[in-house]
Amino acid sequence: MAIHEIYQQFLQGIVQTTWLEFIAVIFGIASVLYSRKENILVYPTGIINTVLYTWFCFGWWGLYAEGSLNFYYTGMSIYGWILWAKKNESSTDKKIHISKSSRKEWLQATGFFIICYLLLLFILKNYTKSTVPYADAFASASAYTGMLLMARKKLENWLWWIITNAASIPLYFIKHAVFTSFQYMVFLILAVMGYIEWQKKLKLKNA
């Protein structure tokens, strides 16, 4: 597809975007901004975004793995909200802090990603009418992993989000969800910035 064709599809997609998708994108971007600042509002804003996208993916776009992913996001947002809100019994300090994954945790996260990818791919190819099973499964599996690590405040969650966002940009574009594809371009930039910001916070904490 030539550049001018992509541009024309982008403009057409923006015009066809519903007000509900605009709302979902605004809350999604707000959620990532709050996450970058390590602000607990990441979760309520994220829940609004994921509930809407669960509906979009299943009902509008036929992205079944992405739909299940957004359903998972909603559950993990509640889990993360509880974890981030916990305080130590002896003080008002947060119970969990930003930390780096150990080698064992890296292996566990990678194994979790592989299992999610293979399972989603099997389901998509055998039980759905998905036209993009490999891309859908890959983007969703990396996001499953990123969400799990974000709830635990692991620095590496941002690396998984970078992978997820890079994979999601073309995935949504070919499904004509152009404004959502644009959202993932913004997410990709914010994920890089989030990684840098959390890394700085971790260095300050260790110092």
N, C-alpha and C positions, 0 to 999 in steps of 0.2 A: 504494500500500500504506500503510495507516494505521500510526501509531506502535506501537499495541499488537500489531498483526500482525507487525511487524518484531521487536518484543521477544520474542514467542512463538516466532518462527522462530529467533531467536538462542539462546534457551534450549534449544529442540529440537536445534539444531545442536551445541551444546556437549555435550549428553548423547550424541549420536551420534558425536562425534569419537573417532577411534581413538587408541590410545596412541602409534602411530607418527607420527601427525600432531602430537601434543603434543610429541614429541621433536624433530621437524623445526622446529616453531615456536620452541622454546626455543633451539636452535642458531642459528636465524635472527636472533632478537633479540640473542643474545650476539655474533653477527658484526657487527651494526650498532653495538652498543656499543663493540666493539673498534675499528671503523672510525672512530668519532667520536673515540676517544682516539689515533688514528694508531698503533694497535698491530697488529703483523704477525699476531697470532692471528685477525684478521678473516678470514684465508684458510682455515686448517684448519677453523674452525667453520662458515664459509660453505660449504665443500665438502660437509660432511655434510648441511647443509640443502638444497643444490641437487641433490645426487644423489637424495635422498628425494623432492623435489618434481618432478623429472623423471619419476619413476615415477608419482607421484600424478596429474600433469597428463595424461599419456598414457593411463594405465590406469584412472583413476577418473572424471575430470571432463571429458574430451574438450576440454581447453584446449590445442590443439596448438601454437599460437604460444608460449604460456607454457611448455609442455614443452620446446620447442626452446630457449627462452630459458634455462631452468635448465641444459640441457646446455651451452649457451654460457657460462653463469656458471661452470660447473665448469672449463672450459678457461681462461677468463679469470682465474679464481682462481689457477690454477697460474702463469699469466703474471704476474699481479700479485704473487704471492708471491715469484717470482724477482726482479722489479724492486725490490720493497720491501726485499729481503734484501741487495741489492748494496751494496757499500761502495766508496768512492773508493780508487783504487790507492795514493795517497800518504797516506791516513789511514784511520781507522776510522769516518769520518763517512758518513752515508747518501748514496747517489748521487743520489737524487731527493728533492725537498722539495715541500711545498705551494706551489702557485703559481696565479696567475690566468690564465685563457685570454686570449690575444690576440684581436683582431678576426678574424684569419684562422682561428684555432682555433675560435672561436665559429661561423663560417660552415661550417667543416669538420664540426663536431659536428652542426649543424642539417641539413646535407646528408646526413650519415650516418643521422640519424634519419628523414628523409624517404624515403631509399632503402630502409631497413629496413621502414618502415611499408608502403610500396607493394608491396614484395616479399612480405612476410608476408600482406598483404591478398589479393594475387593467389593465393597458395598456399592460403590458408584458404577462399577462395570457390570455387576450382576443383578442389581436390584433397582437401578434408576435409569432414566433416559438421558443422563448427563452427556453432553457433547464435548466436554472438556475434562474428563475424569482425572487425568494425570496432573494438570495444572490446578484443578480445584482441590485435589487431595494434598498436593504439595503446599499450597498457600495455607490451607486449613491446618495441616499438621504442624507447620512452623509456628502458626499463631497459637495453637493449643499449648505448645511448649513455652512460648513467650509469656502467655497469660499466667501459667503456673509459676514461672520464675518471678514475674512481677509481683504476684501475691506474697512471695517470700522475700521481696526486695533484693533480688540478686541482680548485680550490675549487668550480667549477661543477657537479661531479658531484652535489652535494647538491641542486641545483635540479632536475636530471633525476630524482633519486630522489623528490623531493617530487611531481613530476608523475606518476611511476610509481605511487607509493603512493596518491595521490588517485584515480587511475583504477582501481586494483586492488581497492579496498574494495568498490564495488558489483559488480564483475566476479565476484569469488569468492562474494559473498553470494548472487547470483542462481543460482549453481551449487551452493548449499547447503553450501559449504565455509565455514561460519560462523566457526569458530575461526581459519582462515587469514585471513578477512576482518578479524577482530579484530587479528590479527598486523599487517596492513597499516595499521591505525589507529595502532598503537604505532610502526610504522616511520615513519609520517608525522610524528609528534611528534619522534621521534629524528632524522629527516632535517633538520628545522628547527633542532634543537639542534646537530646536527653542522655545519651551515652556519655558525651563529653561532660555534661553538668554533673551527673551522678559520679563519674570518675573523679572530678574535682572534689566533690563532697566527701568521697571515700578517702582521698589523700589528706584532706583537712582533718578528718576524724582520726586517722592513723597517726597524724603528726601531733 
